């Protein structure tokens, strides 16, 4: 269970870091740039702890899938990114894929 907590915080740290990439304006703004660096460093460290017990394919699938959906939602809220039907459908399919992987696949068992 602890690995899944690490994974959750790894995802959140990655989303925070990615969210600040645009605000960093090519790493020319110090505060957003520092948040990007700390966010990614934290995300990768926590992901490395996660992968001690969760298979790498499963951990990365969850990390990237959930992170993609969250960063898209953050971009919609903060940067007025447009979400059309296909974008919403695609994110829904990602969520379904992550759920299928974790609920039904033996690959998710460590």
PyMOL commands that set and color helices and strands:
alter all, ss='L'
color gray80, all
select helices_A, chain A and resi 2-23+30-50+56-79+85-104+106-108
alter helices_A, ss='H'
color red, helices_A
deselect
rebuild
show_as cartoon
